[in-house]
């Protein structure tokens, strides 16, 4: 269990290192596998695919700086840079015990966020039926906000948690709490386009 806690801590660090839009907590239900928009490209990873805005910068693992955790597979960053924080979506993958469910994995990851962020506030929870081949993985997308330190801006995070064949995936969208609604929509659609091979 200590190993799982350590791995979950590393997964949580990803959106904080890669460095934000709604009110109270809401719960919705949905499914993944939404159609990829015409203005999106498809990133074809070793075990997953994701659609991303063609104008966004794709950052491969080989281009990461030393402060990005090894579990990070790929990141996508808005082409309109912001001097405070640029909206991004990143995907991390870690080996986890086979008996851990996606919901438990998500709750553990969210708890680590709550413990490490200043002014943490949960914004939303979306229960998901994640379709993969002939099975459905019950999971969730958590929306929350917080700061890395008291002097940092408030960042909004949305995270999708997926578990399959001993791997845990965290797909994180992160943006300023004051981000333009069109950027928020793109990040959300990217999150929902994630699928396993």
Buried (B, 14 or more C-beta within 10 A) or exposed (E): EEEBEEBBBBBBBBBBBBBBBEEEEEEEEEEBEBEBBEEBBEBEBEEBBBBBBEEBBBBEEEEBEEEBBEBBBBBBBBEEEBEEBBBBBBBBBBEBEEEBEBBBBBBBBBEBBBEBBEEBBBBBBBEBEBBBEEEEBEBBBBBBBBBBEEEBBBBBBBBBBBBBEEBBBBBBBBBBBEBBEEBBEBBBBBBBBBBBE
